[in-house]
Amino acid sequence: MSNFTIKDSGKRAEFDSGMVRDVTDDKINWSLIADGPMLKRWAVHLTNGAKKYEARNWMKAKGPTERDRFKESAFRHFMSWYYGETDEDHASGVFFNICGHEYVRDKLEEK
């Protein structure tokens, strides 16, 4: 038996079937990130990176130098995207590098 509890807002949504659930007000709707083309393109970018290096290689980053490299790369990819360059998926490169930067930033703040 676990010690988990079920969170309860105190409000209820009733369905035609008679099922009752807690409401979703103020809860993150994670499915919204799947809208549009970028989630799949980001996944392709990560998949290609995993082939080139290894899966989750970017998650080894832990210091200011690596954080700054992510930021530099994000800006370079953004400018390439902005100017319409199509030699790489620069929009996915922006996503990847911002994620890497924020990942390392969070690691540094935990210290």
RARA-V554118 format. One record per residue. N is the residue number from 1. SS is DSSP state (h for helix, s for strand, l for the rest). D_LAST is the distance of its C-alpha to the last C-alpha in whole Angstrom. Layout:
<<N/SS/D_LAST> <N/SS/D_LAST>>
This chain:
<<1/l/34> <2/l/31> <3/l/29> <4/l/29> <5/l/30> <6/l/32> <7/l/30> <8/l/33> <9/l/34> <10/l/37> <11/l/39> <12/s/41> <13/s/42> <14/s/46> <15/l/47> <16/l/50> <17/l/50> <18/l/49> <19/l/46> <20/s/43> <21/s/40> <22/s/37> <23/l/37> <24/l/34> <25/l/34> <26/l/30> <27/l/29> <28/l/28> <29/l/30> <30/h/29> <31/h/32> <32/h/32> <33/h/30> <34/h/33> <35/l/35> <36/l/36> <37/l/36> <38/h/32> <39/h/30> <40/h/33> <41/h/33> <42/h/29> <43/h/29> <44/h/32> <45/h/30> <46/h/27> <47/h/30> <48/h/31> <49/h/28> <50/h/28> <51/h/31> <52/h/30> <53/l/27> <54/l/26> <55/l/25> <56/l/21> <57/h/21> <58/h/19> <59/h/16> <60/h/16> <61/l/14> <62/l/11> <63/l/11> <64/h/12> <65/h/16> <66/h/16> <67/h/15> <68/h/17> <69/h/20> <70/h/20> <71/h/20> <72/h/23> <73/h/25> <74/h/24> <75/h/26> <76/h/29> <77/h/29> <78/h/30> <79/h/32> <80/h/34> <81/h/34> <82/h/36> <83/l/38> <84/l/39> <85/l/39> <86/l/39> <87/l/39> <88/l/35> <89/l/34> <90/h/32> <91/h/31> <92/h/29> <93/h/28> <94/h/26> <95/h/25> <96/h/23> <97/h/22> <98/h/20> <99/h/19> <100/h/17> <101/h/16> <102/h/15> <103/h/13> <104/h/11> <105/h/10> <106/h/9> <107/h/7> <108/h/5> <109/h/5> <110/h/4> <111/l/0>>
